[in-house]
Amino acid sequence: DAPAVRLPARLHGTPHPPPGKRSIRVRFEPAGIEVDAQPGEAIMDITDANPAADVPYSCRAATCGTCRVEVVEGGDALSTADEIELEVLDIFGDSPDKVRLCCQTKLVGGSDMRVTLKVCDD
């Protein structure tokens, strides 16, 4: 067996995508951090691996709303909000096409290959 080959890391430790897979560039504001990620990755996992994104968490289970982010661009590349996330967003008066919970959102790909998320400051 040939030894495993490690590909060089991209910005902030996110690996190169496997051949044939397109990565999604995710930008976190106001930190200004950009990370290349793959469809299927959870936003919470991306921010855990890249703490400079500076997304706050508390419950990590869609009960507090601490990790709310405004979707500035690329909403089509995000998973659909489920009932639990919708209930929390409703408490804050947020619409899922404008605001999401990082603890509940995954990248799904689609036509948008760039996502910008801005941490809500309220």
Chimera marker file (.cmm) of the C-alpha trace (Angstrom):
<marker_set name="trace">
<marker id="1" x="0.000" y="0.000" z="0.000" r="1" g="1" b="0" radius="0.5"/>
<marker id="2" x="1.184" y="3.462" z="-0.850" r="1" g="1" b="0" radius="0.5"/>
<marker id="3" x="1.429" y="5.962" z="2.019" r="1" g="1" b="0" radius="0.5"/>
<marker id="4" x="-1.439" y="8.428" z="2.404" r="1" g="1" b="0" radius="0.5"/>
<marker id="5" x="-0.776" y="11.794" z="0.824" r="1" g="1" b="0" radius="0.5"/>
<marker id="6" x="-1.715" y="14.875" z="2.805" r="1" g="1" b="0" radius="0.5"/>
<marker id="7" x="-2.844" y="17.783" z="0.698" r="1" g="1" b="0" radius="0.5"/>
<marker id="8" x="-1.745" y="21.244" z="1.797" r="1" g="1" b="0" radius="0.5"/>
<marker id="9" x="-4.290" y="23.050" z="3.949" r="1" g="1" b="0" radius="0.5"/>
<marker id="10" x="-6.221" y="26.018" z="2.652" r="1" g="1" b="0" radius="0.5"/>
<marker id="11" x="-7.032" y="29.112" z="4.643" r="1" g="1" b="0" radius="0.5"/>
<marker id="12" x="-7.428" y="28.312" z="8.349" r="1" g="1" b="0" radius="0.5"/>
<marker id="13" x="-6.931" y="24.569" z="8.072" r="1" g="1" b="0" radius="0.5"/>
<marker id="14" x="-9.765" y="23.589" z="5.772" r="1" g="1" b="0" radius="0.5"/>
<marker id="15" x="-8.476" y="20.847" z="3.430" r="1" g="1" b="0" radius="0.5"/>
<marker id="16" x="-8.604" y="20.951" z="-0.345" r="1" g="1" b="0" radius="0.5"/>
<marker id="17" x="-11.766" y="19.363" z="-1.722" r="1" g="1" b="0" radius="0.5"/>
<marker id="18" x="-11.519" y="15.879" z="-3.212" r="1" g="1" b="0" radius="0.5"/>
<marker id="19" x="-11.292" y="15.858" z="-7.018" r="1" g="1" b="0" radius="0.5"/>
<marker id="20" x="-14.672" y="16.641" z="-8.562" r="1" g="1" b="0" radius="0.5"/>
<marker id="21" x="-16.086" y="18.311" z="-5.438" r="1" g="1" b="0" radius="0.5"/>
<marker id="22" x="-16.561" y="22.050" z="-5.475" r="1" g="1" b="0" radius="0.5"/>
<marker id="23" x="-15.884" y="23.926" z="-2.294" r="1" g="1" b="0" radius="0.5"/>
<marker id="24" x="-18.007" y="26.774" z="-0.976" r="1" g="1" b="0" radius="0.5"/>
<marker id="25" x="-16.259" y="29.934" z="0.225" r="1" g="1" b="0" radius="0.5"/>
<marker id="26" x="-17.799" y="30.977" z="3.571" r="1" g="1" b="0" radius="0.5"/>
<marker id="27" x="-17.083" y="34.471" z="4.936" r="1" g="1" b="0" radius="0.5"/>
<marker id="28" x="-17.838" y="35.435" z="8.534" r="1" g="1" b="0" radius="0.5"/>
<marker id="29" x="-18.420" y="39.084" z="9.376" r="1" g="1" b="0" radius="0.5"/>
<marker id="30" x="-17.460" y="41.260" z="11.167" r="1" g="1" b="0" radius="0.5"/>
<marker id="31" x="-14.334" y="39.086" z="11.687" r="1" g="1" b="0" radius="0.5"/>
<marker id="32" x="-13.563" y="39.057" z="7.959" r="1" g="1" b="0" radius="0.5"/>
<marker id="33" x="-12.522" y="35.382" z="8.048" r="1" g="1" b="0" radius="0.5"/>
<marker id="34" x="-13.012" y="33.327" z="4.866" r="1" g="1" b="0" radius="0.5"/>
<marker id="35" x="-12.940" y="29.533" z="4.816" r="1" g="1" b="0" radius="0.5"/>
<marker id="36" x="-13.360" y="26.987" z="2.034" r="1" g="1" b="0" radius="0.5"/>
<marker id="37" x="-15.829" y="24.280" z="3.050" r="1" g="1" b="0" radius="0.5"/>
<marker id="38" x="-17.682" y="21.363" z="1.509" r="1" g="1" b="0" radius="0.5"/>
<marker id="39" x="-21.394" y="20.742" z="0.954" r="1" g="1" b="0" radius="0.5"/>
<marker id="40" x="-22.671" y="18.757" z="3.942" r="1" g="1" b="0" radius="0.5"/>
<marker id="41" x="-20.468" y="20.544" z="6.492" r="1" g="1" b="0" radius="0.5"/>
<marker id="42" x="-22.227" y="22.089" z="9.484" r="1" g="1" b="0" radius="0.5"/>
<marker id="43" x="-21.592" y="25.794" z="10.040" r="1" g="1" b="0" radius="0.5"/>
<marker id="44" x="-21.003" y="25.043" z="13.746" r="1" g="1" b="0" radius="0.5"/>
<marker id="45" x="-18.211" y="22.597" z="12.825" r="1" g="1" b="0" radius="0.5"/>
<marker id="46" x="-16.657" y="25.186" z="10.519" r="1" g="1" b="0" radius="0.5"/>
<marker id="47" x="-16.671" y="27.835" z="13.253" r="1" g="1" b="0" radius="0.5"/>
<marker id="48" x="-15.334" y="25.359" z="15.837" r="1" g="1" b="0" radius="0.5"/>
<marker id="49" x="-12.404" y="24.627" z="13.507" r="1" g="1" b="0" radius="0.5"/>
<marker id="50" x="-11.932" y="28.351" z="12.833" r="1" g="1" b="0" radius="0.5"/>
<marker id="51" x="-12.473" y="30.201" z="16.144" r="1" g="1" b="0" radius="0.5"/>
<marker id="52" x="-11.347" y="33.482" z="14.564" r="1" g="1" b="0" radius="0.5"/>
<marker id="53" x="-14.789" y="33.536" z="12.873" r="1" g="1" b="0" radius="0.5"/>
<marker id="54" x="-15.931" y="34.721" z="16.310" r="1" g="1" b="0" radius="0.5"/>
<marker id="55" x="-19.466" y="33.272" z="16.274" r="1" g="1" b="0" radius="0.5"/>
<marker id="56" x="-20.816" y="33.070" z="19.843" r="1" g="1" b="0" radius="0.5"/>
<marker id="57" x="-22.519" y="29.889" z="21.064" r="1" g="1" b="0" radius="0.5"/>
<marker id="58" x="-24.311" y="29.015" z="24.276" r="1" g="1" b="0" radius="0.5"/>
<marker id="59" x="-26.711" y="26.056" z="24.065" r="1" g="1" b="0" radius="0.5"/>
<marker id="60" x="-25.618" y="24.658" z="20.654" r="1" g="1" b="0" radius="0.5"/>
<marker id="61" x="-29.091" y="23.111" z="20.372" r="1" g="1" b="0" radius="0.5"/>
<marker id="62" x="-31.447" y="25.771" z="18.944" r="1" g="1" b="0" radius="0.5"/>
<marker id="63" x="-32.871" y="26.991" z="22.231" r="1" g="1" b="0" radius="0.5"/>
<marker id="64" x="-31.115" y="30.309" z="22.904" r="1" g="1" b="0" radius="0.5"/>
<marker id="65" x="-30.497" y="32.143" z="19.603" r="1" g="1" b="0" radius="0.5"/>
<marker id="66" x="-26.968" y="33.203" z="20.620" r="1" g="1" b="0" radius="0.5"/>
<marker id="67" x="-25.476" y="31.990" z="17.317" r="1" g="1" b="0" radius="0.5"/>
<marker id="68" x="-27.833" y="33.963" z="15.062" r="1" g="1" b="0" radius="0.5"/>
<marker id="69" x="-26.257" y="35.255" z="11.861" r="1" g="1" b="0" radius="0.5"/>
<marker id="70" x="-27.601" y="37.451" z="9.087" r="1" g="1" b="0" radius="0.5"/>
<marker id="71" x="-27.359" y="35.778" z="5.680" r="1" g="1" b="0" radius="0.5"/>
<marker id="72" x="-25.719" y="38.506" z="3.590" r="1" g="1" b="0" radius="0.5"/>
<marker id="73" x="-25.231" y="36.335" z="0.507" r="1" g="1" b="0" radius="0.5"/>
<marker id="74" x="-25.508" y="32.712" z="-0.535" r="1" g="1" b="0" radius="0.5"/>
<marker id="75" x="-28.685" y="31.654" z="1.226" r="1" g="1" b="0" radius="0.5"/>
<marker id="76" x="-29.361" y="29.042" z="-1.455" r="1" g="1" b="0" radius="0.5"/>
<marker id="77" x="-26.207" y="27.193" z="-0.365" r="1" g="1" b="0" radius="0.5"/>
<marker id="78" x="-27.638" y="26.668" z="3.156" r="1" g="1" b="0" radius="0.5"/>
<marker id="79" x="-29.875" y="23.878" z="4.431" r="1" g="1" b="0" radius="0.5"/>
<marker id="80" x="-33.565" y="24.566" z="4.952" r="1" g="1" b="0" radius="0.5"/>
<marker id="81" x="-34.484" y="25.663" z="8.484" r="1" g="1" b="0" radius="0.5"/>
<marker id="82" x="-36.345" y="22.969" z="10.427" r="1" g="1" b="0" radius="0.5"/>
<marker id="83" x="-39.284" y="23.515" z="12.767" r="1" g="1" b="0" radius="0.5"/>
<marker id="84" x="-37.129" y="23.935" z="15.888" r="1" g="1" b="0" radius="0.5"/>
<marker id="85" x="-34.931" y="26.584" z="14.259" r="1" g="1" b="0" radius="0.5"/>
<marker id="86" x="-38.000" y="28.367" z="12.879" r="1" g="1" b="0" radius="0.5"/>
<marker id="87" x="-39.491" y="28.598" z="16.385" r="1" g="1" b="0" radius="0.5"/>
<marker id="88" x="-36.330" y="30.247" z="17.770" r="1" g="1" b="0" radius="0.5"/>
<marker id="89" x="-36.076" y="32.649" z="14.829" r="1" g="1" b="0" radius="0.5"/>
<marker id="90" x="-39.744" y="33.568" z="15.318" r="1" g="1" b="0" radius="0.5"/>
<marker id="91" x="-39.068" y="34.520" z="18.957" r="1" g="1" b="0" radius="0.5"/>
<marker id="92" x="-36.526" y="37.068" z="17.692" r="1" g="1" b="0" radius="0.5"/>
<marker id="93" x="-38.795" y="38.214" z="14.858" r="1" g="1" b="0" radius="0.5"/>
<marker id="94" x="-36.352" y="36.895" z="12.252" r="1" g="1" b="0" radius="0.5"/>
<marker id="95" x="-37.117" y="35.364" z="8.867" r="1" g="1" b="0" radius="0.5"/>
<marker id="96" x="-35.150" y="32.231" z="7.863" r="1" g="1" b="0" radius="0.5"/>
<marker id="97" x="-34.326" y="33.749" z="4.473" r="1" g="1" b="0" radius="0.5"/>
<marker id="98" x="-32.482" y="36.582" z="6.295" r="1" g="1" b="0" radius="0.5"/>
<marker id="99" x="-31.236" y="35.068" z="9.588" r="1" g="1" b="0" radius="0.5"/>
<marker id="100" x="-30.090" y="31.576" z="10.554" r="1" g="1" b="0" radius="0.5"/>
<marker id="101" x="-28.788" y="29.742" z="13.621" r="1" g="1" b="0" radius="0.5"/>
<marker id="102" x="-25.216" y="28.524" z="13.071" r="1" g="1" b="0" radius="0.5"/>
<marker id="103" x="-25.840" y="25.537" z="15.353" r="1" g="1" b="0" radius="0.5"/>
<marker id="104" x="-28.558" y="24.239" z="13.002" r="1" g="1" b="0" radius="0.5"/>
<marker id="105" x="-27.340" y="25.195" z="9.539" r="1" g="1" b="0" radius="0.5"/>
<marker id="106" x="-25.365" y="23.112" z="7.049" r="1" g="1" b="0" radius="0.5"/>
<marker id="107" x="-23.925" y="23.873" z="3.651" r="1" g="1" b="0" radius="0.5"/>
<marker id="108" x="-25.812" y="22.150" z="0.851" r="1" g="1" b="0" radius="0.5"/>
<marker id="109" x="-24.173" y="23.677" z="-2.220" r="1" g="1" b="0" radius="0.5"/>
<marker id="110" x="-26.369" y="24.496" z="-5.172" r="1" g="1" b="0" radius="0.5"/>
<marker id="111" x="-25.760" y="27.441" z="-7.453" r="1" g="1" b="0" radius="0.5"/>
<marker id="112" x="-24.248" y="29.623" z="-4.713" r="1" g="1" b="0" radius="0.5"/>
<marker id="113" x="-20.591" y="28.855" z="-4.154" r="1" g="1" b="0" radius="0.5"/>
<marker id="114" x="-20.069" y="31.806" z="-1.826" r="1" g="1" b="0" radius="0.5"/>
<marker id="115" x="-21.794" y="32.435" z="1.515" r="1" g="1" b="0" radius="0.5"/>
<marker id="116" x="-21.408" y="35.493" z="3.743" r="1" g="1" b="0" radius="0.5"/>
<marker id="117" x="-22.748" y="35.350" z="7.304" r="1" g="1" b="0" radius="0.5"/>
<marker id="118" x="-22.752" y="38.332" z="9.666" r="1" g="1" b="0" radius="0.5"/>
<marker id="119" x="-23.015" y="37.737" z="13.408" r="1" g="1" b="0" radius="0.5"/>
<marker id="120" x="-26.155" y="39.403" z="14.804" r="1" g="1" b="0" radius="0.5"/>
<marker id="121" x="-25.234" y="41.890" z="17.486" r="1" g="1" b="0" radius="0.5"/>
<marker id="122" x="-28.582" y="42.101" z="19.282" r="1" g="1" b="0" radius="0.5"/>
<link id1="1" id2="2" r="1" g="1" b="0" radius="0.2"/>
<link id1="2" id2="3" r="1" g="1" b="0" radius="0.2"/>
<link id1="3" id2="4" r="1" g="1" b="0" radius="0.2"/>
<link id1="4" id2="5" r="1" g="1" b="0" radius="0.2"/>
<link id1="5" id2="6" r="1" g="1" b="0" radius="0.2"/>
<link id1="6" id2="7" r="1" g="1" b="0" radius="0.2"/>
<link id1="7" id2="8" r="1" g="1" b="0" radius="0.2"/>
<link id1="8" id2="9" r="1" g="1" b="0" radius="0.2"/>
<link id1="9" id2="10" r="1" g="1" b="0" radius="0.2"/>
<link id1="10" id2="11" r="1" g="1" b="0" radius="0.2"/>
<link id1="11" id2="12" r="1" g="1" b="0" radius="0.2"/>
<link id1="12" id2="13" r="1" g="1" b="0" radius="0.2"/>
<link id1="13" id2="14" r="1" g="1" b="0" radius="0.2"/>
<link id1="14" id2="15" r="1" g="1" b="0" radius="0.2"/>
<link id1="15" id2="16" r="1" g="1" b="0" radius="0.2"/>
<link id1="16" id2="17" r="1" g="1" b="0" radius="0.2"/>
<link id1="17" id2="18" r="1" g="1" b="0" radius="0.2"/>
<link id1="18" id2="19" r="1" g="1" b="0" radius="0.2"/>
<link id1="19" id2="20" r="1" g="1" b="0" radius="0.2"/>
<link id1="20" id2="21" r="1" g="1" b="0" radius="0.2"/>
<link id1="21" id2="22" r="1" g="1" b="0" radius="0.2"/>
<link id1="22" id2="23" r="1" g="1" b="0" radius="0.2"/>
<link id1="23" id2="24" r="1" g="1" b="0" radius="0.2"/>
<link id1="24" id2="25" r="1" g="1" b="0" radius="0.2"/>
<link id1="25" id2="26" r="1" g="1" b="0" radius="0.2"/>
<link id1="26" id2="27" r="1" g="1" b="0" radius="0.2"/>
<link id1="27" id2="28" r="1" g="1" b="0" radius="0.2"/>
<link id1="28" id2="29" r="1" g="1" b="0" radius="0.2"/>
<link id1="29" id2="30" r="1" g="1" b="0" radius="0.2"/>
<link id1="30" id2="31" r="1" g="1" b="0" radius="0.2"/>
<link id1="31" id2="32" r="1" g="1" b="0" radius="0.2"/>
<link id1="32" id2="33" r="1" g="1" b="0" radius="0.2"/>
<link id1="33" id2="34" r="1" g="1" b="0" radius="0.2"/>
<link id1="34" id2="35" r="1" g="1" b="0" radius="0.2"/>
<link id1="35" id2="36" r="1" g="1" b="0" radius="0.2"/>
<link id1="36" id2="37" r="1" g="1" b="0" radius="0.2"/>
<link id1="37" id2="38" r="1" g="1" b="0" radius="0.2"/>
<link id1="38" id2="39" r="1" g="1" b="0" radius="0.2"/>
<link id1="39" id2="40" r="1" g="1" b="0" radius="0.2"/>
<link id1="40" id2="41" r="1" g="1" b="0" radius="0.2"/>
<link id1="41" id2="42" r="1" g="1" b="0" radius="0.2"/>
<link id1="42" id2="43" r="1" g="1" b="0" radius="0.2"/>
<link id1="43" id2="44" r="1" g="1" b="0" radius="0.2"/>
<link id1="44" id2="45" r="1" g="1" b="0" radius="0.2"/>
<link id1="45" id2="46" r="1" g="1" b="0" radius="0.2"/>
<link id1="46" id2="47" r="1" g="1" b="0" radius="0.2"/>
<link id1="47" id2="48" r="1" g="1" b="0" radius="0.2"/>
<link id1="48" id2="49" r="1" g="1" b="0" radius="0.2"/>
<link id1="49" id2="50" r="1" g="1" b="0" radius="0.2"/>
<link id1="50" id2="51" r="1" g="1" b="0" radius="0.2"/>
<link id1="51" id2="52" r="1" g="1" b="0" radius="0.2"/>
<link id1="52" id2="53" r="1" g="1" b="0" radius="0.2"/>
<link id1="53" id2="54" r="1" g="1" b="0" radius="0.2"/>
<link id1="54" id2="55" r="1" g="1" b="0" radius="0.2"/>
<link id1="55" id2="56" r="1" g="1" b="0" radius="0.2"/>
<link id1="56" id2="57" r="1" g="1" b="0" radius="0.2"/>
<link id1="57" id2="58" r="1" g="1" b="0" radius="0.2"/>
<link id1="58" id2="59" r="1" g="1" b="0" radius="0.2"/>
<link id1="59" id2="60" r="1" g="1" b="0" radius="0.2"/>
<link id1="60" id2="61" r="1" g="1" b="0" radius="0.2"/>
<link id1="61" id2="62" r="1" g="1" b="0" radius="0.2"/>
<link id1="62" id2="63" r="1" g="1" b="0" radius="0.2"/>
<link id1="63" id2="64" r="1" g="1" b="0" radius="0.2"/>
<link id1="64" id2="65" r="1" g="1" b="0" radius="0.2"/>
<link id1="65" id2="66" r="1" g="1" b="0" radius="0.2"/>
<link id1="66" id2="67" r="1" g="1" b="0" radius="0.2"/>
<link id1="67" id2="68" r="1" g="1" b="0" radius="0.2"/>
<link id1="68" id2="69" r="1" g="1" b="0" radius="0.2"/>
<link id1="69" id2="70" r="1" g="1" b="0" radius="0.2"/>
<link id1="70" id2="71" r="1" g="1" b="0" radius="0.2"/>
<link id1="71" id2="72" r="1" g="1" b="0" radius="0.2"/>
<link id1="72" id2="73" r="1" g="1" b="0" radius="0.2"/>
<link id1="73" id2="74" r="1" g="1" b="0" radius="0.2"/>
<link id1="74" id2="75" r="1" g="1" b="0" radius="0.2"/>
<link id1="75" id2="76" r="1" g="1" b="0" radius="0.2"/>
<link id1="76" id2="77" r="1" g="1" b="0" radius="0.2"/>
<link id1="77" id2="78" r="1" g="1" b="0" radius="0.2"/>
<link id1="78" id2="79" r="1" g="1" b="0" radius="0.2"/>
<link id1="79" id2="80" r="1" g="1" b="0" radius="0.2"/>
<link id1="80" id2="81" r="1" g="1" b="0" radius="0.2"/>
<link id1="81" id2="82" r="1" g="1" b="0" radius="0.2"/>
<link id1="82" id2="83" r="1" g="1" b="0" radius="0.2"/>
<link id1="83" id2="84" r="1" g="1" b="0" radius="0.2"/>
<link id1="84" id2="85" r="1" g="1" b="0" radius="0.2"/>
<link id1="85" id2="86" r="1" g="1" b="0" radius="0.2"/>
<link id1="86" id2="87" r="1" g="1" b="0" radius="0.2"/>
<link id1="87" id2="88" r="1" g="1" b="0" radius="0.2"/>
<link id1="88" id2="89" r="1" g="1" b="0" radius="0.2"/>
<link id1="89" id2="90" r="1" g="1" b="0" radius="0.2"/>
<link id1="90" id2="91" r="1" g="1" b="0" radius="0.2"/>
<link id1="91" id2="92" r="1" g="1" b="0" radius="0.2"/>
<link id1="92" id2="93" r="1" g="1" b="0" radius="0.2"/>
<link id1="93" id2="94" r="1" g="1" b="0" radius="0.2"/>
<link id1="94" id2="95" r="1" g="1" b="0" radius="0.2"/>
<link id1="95" id2="96" r="1" g="1" b="0" radius="0.2"/>
<link id1="96" id2="97" r="1" g="1" b="0" radius="0.2"/>
<link id1="97" id2="98" r="1" g="1" b="0" radius="0.2"/>
<link id1="98" id2="99" r="1" g="1" b="0" radius="0.2"/>
<link id1="99" id2="100" r="1" g="1" b="0" radius="0.2"/>
<link id1="100" id2="101" r="1" g="1" b="0" radius="0.2"/>
<link id1="101" id2="102" r="1" g="1" b="0" radius="0.2"/>
<link id1="102" id2="103" r="1" g="1" b="0" radius="0.2"/>
<link id1="103" id2="104" r="1" g="1" b="0" radius="0.2"/>
<link id1="104" id2="105" r="1" g="1" b="0" radius="0.2"/>
<link id1="105" id2="106" r="1" g="1" b="0" radius="0.2"/>
<link id1="106" id2="107" r="1" g="1" b="0" radius="0.2"/>
<link id1="107" id2="108" r="1" g="1" b="0" radius="0.2"/>
<link id1="108" id2="109" r="1" g="1" b="0" radius="0.2"/>
<link id1="109" id2="110" r="1" g="1" b="0" radius="0.2"/>
<link id1="110" id2="111" r="1" g="1" b="0" radius="0.2"/>
<link id1="111" id2="112" r="1" g="1" b="0" radius="0.2"/>
<link id1="112" id2="113" r="1" g="1" b="0" radius="0.2"/>
<link id1="113" id2="114" r="1" g="1" b="0" radius="0.2"/>
<link id1="114" id2="115" r="1" g="1" b="0" radius="0.2"/>
<link id1="115" id2="116" r="1" g="1" b="0" radius="0.2"/>
<link id1="116" id2="117" r="1" g="1" b="0" radius="0.2"/>
<link id1="117" id2="118" r="1" g="1" b="0" radius="0.2"/>
<link id1="118" id2="119" r="1" g="1" b="0" radius="0.2"/>
<link id1="119" id2="120" r="1" g="1" b="0" radius="0.2"/>
<link id1="120" id2="121" r="1" g="1" b="0" radius="0.2"/>
<link id1="121" id2="122" r="1" g="1" b="0" radius="0.2"/>
</marker_set>
